[in-house]
Amino acid sequence: MGTAPEEGRERPRLYLISPPVIDLDTFEMAFRNALAGGDVACFQLRLKDRPAEEIIAATKCLLPIAQDAGVAFLLNDDAELARDLDVDGVHVGQDDMPYEEARRILGPDAIIGVTCKNSRHLAMEAGEAGADYVAFGAFFPSSTKSDTVKTEPDILTWWSETTLIPAVAIGGITIDNAEVLLQNGADFLAVAAGVWEYKEGPKEAVAAFNRMIDKVVANW
């Protein structure tokens, strides 16, 4: 298994994803605690197939917390709702709105990421279209998403040697299994249950991920 080139790489960062269903009162505190644990680049509100009013209420509650912490806030799938709620961008899957349509709706300054599963072809298409990042995975079994495609870490090495567009690694990532993804070139670790269900709580989970990232970077 190869490793990505180290020269010129920026420090990898955390990309948090919400659970698929949340109790907003409980999750607000978990979210605050997570952001207090250390560096987080981005948060994706992924309330898949939930009513729009739930997504709107969660965004109005959580977006100011993310903004205060300097964390980018993305919605899953719905570019029109992302525009209406004035969040930072949207993440689109292969079965969702095409990247080009999301860009037309959100404009040039929004963050738009694209799910590419284990496909080099889809990643190249997304990168050439202008995606701000591509997401590969699932690298490990996921407790929050069942329809995943098994992905090998070496796709991250290939991508890091091919382009400067950031790669997000996703799928069942925990403190215990993430290091190989960083060594292969992941720019961001997208984590859901690995933070929200961490035995010592989300604050310590984020702190532990950042310690692990710093350890890997120190050995580059």
C-alpha positions in Angstrom: 0.0 0.0 0.0 1.5 3.3 -1.1 1.7 6.6 0.7 0.9 10.0 -0.6 3.6 12.6 -1.4 4.2 14.7 1.7 5.8 17.8 0.3 3.3 20.7 0.0 0.5 18.9 1.8 -1.6 20.9 4.2 -2.5 19.5 7.5 -5.5 17.2 7.2 -8.7 18.3 9.1 -11.9 16.9 10.4 -15.2 17.1 8.5 -18.1 16.3 10.8 -21.4 14.7 9.6 -24.6 14.7 11.6 -26.4 11.6 12.5 -29.2 10.8 10.1 -31.8 11.6 12.8 -31.3 14.0 15.7 -33.1 15.3 18.8 -32.2 18.9 18.3 -32.0 19.8 22.0 -29.6 16.9 22.7 -27.6 17.3 19.6 -27.1 21.1 20.0 -25.1 20.3 23.2 -23.2 17.5 21.5 -22.4 19.8 18.6 -21.1 22.6 20.9 -19.0 20.0 22.8 -17.5 18.6 19.6 -16.5 22.1 18.3 -14.9 22.8 21.7 -12.7 19.7 21.3 -10.4 21.2 18.7 -10.0 21.9 15.0 -13.0 21.2 12.8 -13.1 22.4 9.2 -16.6 21.6 8.2 -20.0 20.3 9.3 -22.5 18.6 7.0 -26.1 18.5 8.2 -27.2 15.1 6.8 -30.8 14.6 7.8 -31.5 12.3 4.9 -35.2 12.0 3.9 -36.3 14.1 6.9 -39.0 16.8 6.5 -37.8 20.2 5.4 -39.0 21.8 8.5 -36.7 19.6 10.6 -33.7 20.6 8.4 -34.7 24.3 8.6 -35.0 24.2 12.4 -31.7 22.3 12.8 -29.9 24.8 10.5 -31.3 27.8 12.3 -30.1 26.4 15.6 -26.7 25.0 14.6 -25.5 27.4 11.9 -24.7 30.3 14.3 -22.7 27.9 16.5 -20.7 26.7 13.5 -20.2 30.3 12.3 -18.9 31.4 15.7 -16.4 28.6 15.6 -15.3 29.3 12.0 -16.7 26.0 10.8 -18.1 25.7 7.3 -21.8 24.5 7.3 -23.1 22.4 4.4 -26.4 20.8 3.7 -26.8 17.4 2.2 -28.4 17.2 -1.3 -30.7 20.3 -1.3 -29.0 23.2 -3.1 -32.1 25.3 -3.1 -32.6 25.0 0.6 -28.9 25.7 1.1 -29.4 28.9 -0.8 -32.5 29.9 1.1 -30.9 29.2 4.5 -27.6 31.0 3.4 -25.3 28.2 4.5 -21.8 27.8 3.0 -22.7 25.1 0.5 -24.0 21.6 -0.3 -22.8 18.1 -0.7 -24.3 16.1 -3.5 -24.4 12.4 -4.1 -24.5 10.5 -7.4 -28.2 10.1 -7.1 -28.9 13.7 -6.1 -28.8 17.0 -8.1 -26.0 17.2 -10.6 -23.0 19.3 -9.6 -23.6 21.7 -12.4 -27.2 22.4 -11.3 -26.1 22.9 -7.7 -23.5 25.4 -8.8 -26.0 27.3 -10.9 -28.3 27.6 -7.9 -25.6 28.5 -5.3 -23.2 30.6 -7.4 -19.4 30.6 -7.6 -18.6 31.2 -4.0 -20.4 28.2 -2.4 -18.6 25.0 -1.3 -19.9 22.1 -3.4 -18.6 18.6 -2.8 -19.4 15.5 -4.7 -19.7 11.8 -3.7 -17.5 9.7 -5.9 -17.6 6.4 -4.0 -14.7 4.2 -5.3 -14.8 5.6 -8.8 -11.7 7.3 -10.3 -13.9 8.2 -13.3 -16.5 10.0 -11.3 -13.8 11.8 -9.3 -12.2 13.1 -12.5 -15.5 14.2 -13.9 -16.3 16.1 -10.6 -12.9 17.7 -10.5 -13.0 18.8 -14.1 -16.5 20.2 -13.5 -15.2 22.4 -10.7 -16.1 20.6 -7.5 -14.5 22.0 -4.4 -13.8 18.5 -3.1 -14.5 14.9 -3.9 -15.5 12.3 -1.4 -14.3 8.7 -1.5 -15.7 5.8 0.5 -16.9 3.9 2.3 -13.5 2.8 3.5 -15.0 0.9 6.5 -18.5 -0.4 7.4 -20.7 2.5 8.3 -23.4 2.5 11.0 -25.0 5.6 9.6 -25.3 4.6 5.9 -26.1 1.2 4.6 -25.8 1.6 0.8 -22.1 2.0 0.7 -19.4 0.9 -1.7 -16.2 -0.7 -0.4 -13.3 1.6 -1.2 -9.6 0.9 -0.8 -7.2 3.6 0.6 -4.9 3.6 -2.4 -7.5 5.6 -4.3 -6.5 8.5 -2.0 -2.9 8.1 -3.0 -3.8 8.1 -6.7 -5.9 11.2 -6.3 -3.3 13.1 -4.3 -0.8 12.4 -7.1 -3.2 13.5 -9.8 -4.7 16.8 -8.6 -4.7 19.4 -5.9 -8.5 19.2 -5.4 -9.1 18.0 -1.8 -10.2 14.4 -1.1 -12.6 13.7 1.7 -12.5 10.1 3.1 -15.8 8.8 4.4 -17.3 5.7 5.8 -17.0 4.1 9.3 -14.0 6.2 10.2 -12.9 6.1 13.9 -9.9 7.0 15.9 -8.6 3.5 15.6 -8.8 3.1 11.8 -8.2 6.6 10.4 -4.4 6.7 10.3 -4.1 4.7 7.1 -6.4 7.1 5.3 -4.2 10.1 6.3 -1.0 8.2 5.2 -2.6 7.5 1.8 -3.5 11.1 1.2 -6.9 12.0 2.7 -7.2 15.8 3.1 -10.3 15.5 5.3 -11.7 12.8 7.5 -15.5 12.8 7.4 -16.7 11.4 10.7 -20.2 10.8 12.1 -20.6 8.0 14.6 -16.9 8.0 15.3 -17.5 11.4 17.0 -21.1 11.3 18.2 -20.9 7.8 19.6 -17.4 8.0 21.0 -17.3 6.5 24.5 -15.8 9.6 26.1 -18.1 12.0 24.3 -17.8 14.2 21.2 -15.4 16.8 22.7 -12.8 14.1 23.5 -13.4 12.5 20.2 -12.5 15.6 18.3 -9.5 16.2 20.6 -8.3 12.6 20.0 -8.7 12.9 16.2 -6.6 16.1 16.2 -3.9 14.5 18.3 -3.8 11.6 15.8 -3.6 14.0 12.9 -0.8 15.9 14.5 1.1 12.7 15.1 0.8 11.6 11.5 1.8 15.1 10.3 4.9 15.1 12.6 6.1 11.9 10.9 5.8 13.2 7.3 
